[in-house]
């Protein structure tokens, strides 16, 4: 009788352990697939064209419009026009060099990285080259 009870407990425990093992294995498999998922970035769609951008810095919303070719970007902000030469690192990262800098800050190159894209916009982060503090923004493609 003791052997039978021990056998029942052993079978019950191993059945419970196998069921839990299967549940955890499936959960682990699902989590590992989801963690590998990366949304597609179609950065090439945003290398050229006309755009509107928004950046929030210290709670203040800054808006600008710009036109971009493969080699140059012309931006209008607060009725001021700025032009920059572009050097693409890859399809999603670019370095901006102001063509006619008016002060020391404008002499610093800016690194911009496209983080995500949709069919009509992209989110990005940017900073001065070598600076660890990054700002984020969003740009929208304009139709002309």
N, C-alpha and C positions, 0 to 999 in steps of 0.2 A: 504494500500500500504506500509506503514511504517512497519507494522507487517510482511508483506511478505518479504521485504528487510532484516529485522532483522533476520527472519527465515532462509533466503538464506545464509546470512553471518554466522549465527550460525552453519548451516549445513556444509558450506564450511570450517569454522574454525575447527569444530570437525572432519571432514574428514581429513583435513590437519594434525591435531594433532594426530589422530589415525595412519595415514600413517607414520609420523615421529616416533611415539612411537614404531611402529612395526619395522622400520628400525633400530632404536637404540637398541631395545631389541635383535634383531637378531645379531647385531654387538657385543653387550655385551656378548651374549651367546657364540659366536665364540671365542672372546678374552678370556673368562674364561676357555673354553676347551683347548685352546692353552697354556695358562699359567700353566695349570696342567700337560701338557705333559712333561714327563721326559724320555730321551732316556735310553734304557736298558744298564746296565753295566754288562758285563760278566767277573767279576774279577777273578773268579775261574780259567778261562783259562790262567791266568797270574801268578798264585801262584808258578808254577814250570816251568822250561825250560831254554833255552838259549836266551839271549836278547842282543840288541845293543841299547844304549841310547844316546840322545843328550840333552844338557842343555845349554842355553845361559845365561851367567852372565856378566853384565856390557858390553854387546856387543861382548863378546868372546864366541865362540862355544866350548864346552867341549864334547868329545865323549868317551864312554867306552863300554866294553862288559862285560857281567856277566852271570853266571850260578846260578840258584836258585833251591833249594829243599824246602821242607816244613820248614826245620829248619836252613838252612845255605845258604848264598849267597857268591860266590867268584867272585870278580870284578877285571878286568884288566883296568888300566888307566895309560897312559904314561909308559908302560912297568913295572908298579908297580902292584903287586897283593895284594888285601885286602880281608879279610874274615870277615863276620859279622854273628852273631847269629840273627835269626829272631823270633819275637814274633808277631803272627797275632792277631790283635784286632778283626777284622771281615774279611770277604772275600775281602774287598777293602782297608783295612788299616793295616800297619805293622810297627813295631818298629825294627830298626837296632841297634845292639850293636857290635862295633868293637871288634874282638877277641883279637888281640894284638896291642893295641893303642900305637903309637910312640910319641904322644904329647897330650897336654891338649884338643885340638879341637877334636881329634879322640876318646877321652874318653866320649864325649857327645853322647847320643843316638839320632838317627834321626827318625823322624816320616814321613812316606810316605803315601799318600792317592791317590788311583787311581780315577781320575775324570771322564774319558770317556774311552770307549773301542771300537775297531773295530774288524774285523776278524783277523787282523795281527798286531795291535799296541794298545797302551794305552797312554793317557796323564795323568800326575801326578803332584802333588805338594808335596814339602817336606820342612822340616825345622828341626832345632834342637828341641828336646822336650822342650816345654815351651816357645819357641821363637815365636814371632808374625810375623816376616819377613819370607815369604815363597817364594820359587823359584819354577818354573814350568819347566817341560821337557816332552819328549816323548820317549817311548821305543818301539822297534820293535822286534817281535818274530823272532828268527832265526831258520831255519830248518837244522837239522843235520842228 
